[in-house]
C-alpha cells in the first residue's frame, strides 16, 4: 500500500537514505529538518518518522501537536539514538506507534511502516 510519509530528520544522510528506500517502496515522501517544518507538514501525511532530537524535542513537539489536533492520518514513529532508548516509553506515551533505534536498517524501517499501514487499513 502506498502512503504519504513525512520524515522529520535533521541529519541529511539519514533523511536521504530513508527517502530513497521508502520511495522505492512506492510511498510519497516529504522531508523536513525542523519542528516548524514538522508542524507545517504533519497533517498532510499518513505516517511520520520523527527524530527525537530535531532542533528541539521531537517527542514533546508531537505531544503538543496532537493536543492541538494536528496528527498524521495513520500514526508516527519516534527515531531515537540507541543510547536514548529509554525515551521509547516517553514516545509511546506521546502517541507513537513504535520506536526506531539508530542505527537502523532501511529495510527494517520500511517493514515497520508497512506493518502500521496494514494494521490501520484493516
Secondary structure, DSSP 8 states (H G I E B T S, - for coil): ---EEEEE-S-HHHHHHHHHHHHHTT-EEEEE-SHHHHHHHGGG-SEEEEETBSSSBHHHHHHHHHHTT---SSEEEEEEEGGGTTHHHHHHHTT-SEEEEES--HHHHHHHHHHHHHHHH-
